[in-house]
Amino acid sequence: MPFAQIYLLEGRTEEQKRALIEKVTQAIVEAVGAPQQNVRVWIHDMPKENWGIGGQTAKDLGR
């Protein structure tokens, strides 16, 4: 059972996440021949203050 984990900064819409799940699932199906129903995708929606870039939080950088 293929399992993909994706880390994103918070702020994406439900529609964007749905599209990402669909496209990642399809890519895994095509790449490794796994049955679609066996593919799992987990999106980690990270708060911007929990993500560091160059010594600062993404929130402090205005990301």
LODREN-549293 format. One record per residue (C-alpha): residue in three letters; x, y, z; chain. Coordinates in steps of 0.001 Angstrom, whole numbers, plus 500000, padded with zeros to 6 digits. Example, Ala and Ser with C-alpha at 12.3 -4.5 7.8 and 13.67 -1.06 7.14 Angstrom:
2
PT  ALA  512300  495500  507800  A
PT  SER  513670  498940  507140  A
***
This chain:
63
PT  MET  500000  500000  500000  A
PT  PRO  501761  503197  498869  A
PT  PHE  501621  506008  501406  A
PT  ALA  502527  509628  500546  A
PT  GLN  503052  512337  503160  A
PT  ILE  502940  515980  502079  A
PT  TYR  503833  518934  504286  A
PT  LEU  502190  522262  503410  A
PT  LEU  501978  525605  505127  A
PT  GLU  498442  526302  506254  A
PT  GLY  496143  528331  504051  A
PT  ARG  495227  526026  501166  A
PT  THR  491541  525575  500431  A
PT  GLU  489758  522269  500723  A
PT  GLU  489421  522278  496936  A
PT  GLN  493199  522679  496498  A
PT  LYS  493880  519814  498917  A
PT  ARG  491350  517612  497151  A
PT  ALA  493042  518312  493800  A
PT  LEU  496468  517546  495285  A
PT  ILE  495257  514227  496696  A
PT  GLU  493740  513259  493339  A
PT  LYS  496886  514149  491355  A
PT  VAL  499330  512504  493782  A
PT  THR  497193  509369  493815  A
PT  GLN  497136  509243  490018  A
PT  ALA  500909  509768  489832  A
PT  ILE  501508  506849  492203  A
PT  VAL  499112  504624  490264  A
PT  GLU  500932  505432  487015  A
PT  ALA  504461  505203  488439  A
PT  VAL  504242  501948  490389  A
PT  GLY  501061  500299  489152  A
PT  ALA  499375  500300  492560  A
PT  PRO  495593  499968  492584  A
PT  GLN  494063  503406  493186  A
PT  GLN  492063  502181  496178  A
PT  ASN  495311  501151  497910  A
PT  VAL  496989  504571  497705  A
PT  ARG  497002  506725  500850  A
PT  VAL  497848  510438  500936  A
PT  TRP  498354  512345  504178  A
PT  ILE  498549  516129  504107  A
PT  HIS  500244  517740  507087  A
PT  ASP  498768  521247  507236  A
PT  MET  501464  523077  509197  A
PT  PRO  500854  526305  511105  A
PT  LYS  503154  529006  509750  A
PT  GLU  504660  529624  513188  A
PT  ASN  505769  525960  513266  A
PT  TRP  507769  526162  510017  A
PT  GLY  511287  527608  510030  A
PT  ILE  513054  529161  507034  A
PT  GLY  516542  530567  507435  A
PT  GLY  516228  530981  511197  A
PT  GLN  512805  532631  511181  A
PT  THR  509257  531345  511169  A
PT  ALA  507303  531404  507935  A
PT  LYS  504763  533590  509717  A
PT  ASP  507433  536191  510615  A
PT  LEU  508592  536137  506987  A
PT  GLY  505060  536769  505735  A
PT  ARG  504804  533485  503875  A
***
